[in-house]
């Protein structure tokens, strides 16, 4: 029976009450019928779905590309915002890769990841990772604008690499945000 509320009963049978004055103990007939809880349908983008796996892979790829581009430049350690970008994209890539592996496992064994504790863990981790990545991308974007437009010393620096790594961090954040919001919505609907 597809039920949306516990108080909905079939029209042909009136709800039964327990005349015995107690709710436990097993035994006989006449007790309240235990109505099954309705579980929300998994939709694409939530943990353990193909859409969730696609988001995790995109997060990992963009964070790893941004990290590798920034790490290949020789002068990124001289600017604190760029060091922060390397640290944040490194954390984002590790987080996304580990959750992608969990999603792959859940898809292979056909198991749902809609456990309250698991979704809470994913939500908190996505919130922290997306906040760090966004802050690092904003700080790096400010520095690249300063170097390129205000100081006009791009000939001495790797402006194209800095701008590309910053753009990859923003795209990685943009793909982390839906994961965070799907998980938060899943927690709120429980």
C-alpha positions as CSV (number, residue, x, y, z in Angstrom):
1,X,0.0,0.0,0.0
2,X,1.4,3.4,-0.9
3,X,0.8,5.6,2.1
4,X,1.8,9.2,2.5
5,X,0.6,9.8,6.1
6,X,0.2,7.5,9.0
7,X,-3.3,8.6,9.6
8,X,-4.6,7.5,6.1
9,X,-6.6,4.3,6.3
10,X,-8.3,2.3,3.6
11,X,-11.9,3.4,3.1
12,X,-13.5,-0.1,3.4
13,X,-12.0,-0.9,6.8
14,X,-12.3,1.6,9.7
15,X,-9.2,2.0,11.9
16,X,-8.9,-0.5,14.7
17,X,-8.1,0.4,18.2
18,X,-6.4,-1.6,20.9
19,X,-9.0,-2.4,23.5
20,X,-6.6,-4.2,25.7
21,X,-5.0,-1.0,27.0
22,X,-1.5,-1.5,26.0
23,X,0.6,-1.2,23.0
24,X,3.0,-4.1,23.2
25,X,3.3,-7.7,23.8
26,X,2.6,-9.4,20.6
27,X,-0.4,-11.7,20.7
28,X,-3.7,-11.3,19.3
29,X,-5.7,-9.5,16.8
30,X,-7.4,-6.2,17.1
31,X,-4.2,-4.2,17.6
32,X,-3.4,-1.1,15.5
33,X,-2.0,-1.8,12.1
34,X,1.6,-0.7,11.9
35,X,1.8,1.6,8.9
36,X,5.0,1.6,6.9
37,X,7.0,4.8,6.8
38,X,7.2,6.4,3.4
39,X,10.7,6.7,2.1
40,X,11.5,9.4,-0.4
41,X,12.6,8.3,-3.8
42,X,16.3,8.8,-4.5
43,X,16.8,11.4,-7.2
44,X,19.8,12.1,-9.3
45,X,22.5,14.1,-7.5
46,X,22.0,12.5,-4.1
47,X,24.7,10.2,-2.7
48,X,24.7,6.7,-4.2
49,X,23.1,7.7,-7.5
50,X,24.6,8.0,-11.0
51,X,24.0,11.8,-10.9
52,X,25.8,12.0,-7.6
53,X,28.7,10.1,-9.0
54,X,28.8,12.4,-12.0
55,X,28.9,15.4,-9.7
56,X,31.7,13.9,-7.6
57,X,33.8,13.1,-10.7
58,X,33.4,16.6,-12.0
59,X,34.4,18.0,-8.7
60,X,37.5,15.8,-8.6
61,X,38.5,16.5,-12.2
62,X,38.2,20.3,-11.9
63,X,39.9,20.5,-8.5
64,X,42.7,18.2,-9.7
65,X,43.3,20.2,-12.9
66,X,43.3,23.5,-10.9
67,X,45.7,22.0,-8.4
68,X,48.1,20.6,-11.0
69,X,48.1,23.9,-13.0
70,X,48.9,25.9,-10.0
71,X,51.5,23.5,-8.7
72,X,53.4,23.5,-12.0
73,X,54.1,27.3,-11.7
74,X,57.3,28.2,-10.1
75,X,56.2,31.3,-8.3
76,X,52.9,30.3,-6.7
77,X,54.5,29.9,-3.2
78,X,55.3,33.6,-3.1
79,X,51.6,34.5,-2.8
80,X,49.6,33.3,0.2
81,X,46.3,33.2,-1.7
82,X,47.8,30.9,-4.3
83,X,49.1,28.6,-1.5
84,X,45.6,28.6,0.0
85,X,44.2,27.7,-3.4
86,X,46.6,24.7,-3.7
87,X,45.6,23.5,-0.2
88,X,41.9,24.0,-0.8
89,X,41.8,22.3,-4.2
90,X,44.0,19.5,-2.8
91,X,41.4,18.9,-0.1
92,X,38.5,19.2,-2.5
93,X,40.1,16.6,-4.9
94,X,40.7,14.2,-2.0
95,X,37.2,14.6,-0.6
96,X,35.5,14.2,-4.0
97,X,37.6,11.2,-5.0
98,X,36.8,9.4,-1.7
99,X,33.1,10.1,-2.0
100,X,33.2,9.0,-5.7
101,X,34.6,5.7,-4.6
102,X,31.8,5.4,-2.0
103,X,29.3,6.2,-4.7
104,X,30.7,3.6,-7.1
105,X,30.6,1.0,-4.4
106,X,27.0,1.9,-3.5
107,X,26.0,1.6,-7.2
108,X,27.8,-1.7,-7.7
109,X,26.1,-3.4,-4.7
110,X,22.8,-1.5,-5.3
111,X,22.7,0.0,-1.9
112,X,21.1,3.3,-1.0
113,X,23.1,5.8,1.0
114,X,20.1,7.5,2.5
115,X,21.1,6.8,6.0
116,X,20.8,9.9,8.3
117,X,24.4,9.7,9.6
118,X,25.9,9.1,6.2
119,X,24.0,12.0,4.7
120,X,24.9,14.3,7.6
121,X,28.6,13.4,7.1
122,X,28.4,14.1,3.4
123,X,26.6,17.4,4.0
124,X,29.1,18.7,6.6
125,X,32.0,17.6,4.4
126,X,30.6,19.2,1.3
127,X,29.8,22.4,3.2
128,X,33.4,22.7,4.5
129,X,35.0,21.7,1.2
130,X,32.8,24.1,-0.9
131,X,33.4,27.0,1.5
132,X,37.2,26.5,1.5
133,X,37.3,26.1,-2.3
134,X,35.1,29.2,-2.9
135,X,37.1,31.4,-0.5
136,X,40.4,30.2,-2.1
137,X,39.1,30.9,-5.6
138,X,37.9,34.4,-4.6
139,X,41.2,35.2,-3.0
140,X,43.1,34.0,-6.0
141,X,40.9,35.8,-8.4
142,X,41.6,39.0,-6.5
143,X,45.3,38.5,-6.7
144,X,45.2,37.7,-10.4
145,X,43.2,40.8,-11.1
146,X,45.7,42.8,-9.1
147,X,48.7,41.3,-11.0
148,X,47.1,41.5,-14.5
149,X,45.0,44.7,-14.5
150,X,46.3,46.9,-11.6
151,X,50.0,46.3,-11.6
152,X,50.3,45.2,-15.2
153,X,53.2,42.8,-14.5
154,X,51.9,39.7,-16.3
155,X,55.0,39.5,-18.4
156,X,57.0,38.6,-15.2
157,X,54.4,36.2,-13.8
158,X,52.3,33.2,-15.0
159,X,49.0,35.0,-15.3
160,X,47.4,32.6,-17.7
161,X,48.1,29.7,-15.4
162,X,46.9,31.6,-12.3
163,X,43.7,32.6,-14.1
164,X,43.1,29.0,-15.4
165,X,43.7,27.5,-12.0
166,X,41.4,30.0,-10.4
167,X,38.7,29.3,-13.0
168,X,39.0,25.5,-12.4
169,X,38.6,26.1,-8.6
170,X,35.4,28.2,-9.3
171,X,34.0,25.4,-11.5
172,X,34.9,22.8,-8.9
173,X,33.0,24.9,-6.3
174,X,30.1,25.3,-8.7
175,X,29.8,21.5,-9.0
176,X,30.2,21.0,-5.2
177,X,27.3,23.3,-4.4
178,X,24.6,21.1,-5.8
179,X,25.9,18.1,-3.9
180,X,25.8,20.1,-0.7
181,X,22.3,21.4,-1.4
182,X,20.9,18.0,-2.3
183,X,22.3,16.5,0.9
184,X,20.9,19.4,3.0
185,X,17.5,19.0,1.3
186,X,17.6,15.3,2.0
187,X,18.3,16.0,5.7
188,X,15.5,18.6,5.9
189,X,12.9,16.3,4.4
190,X,13.4,13.6,7.0
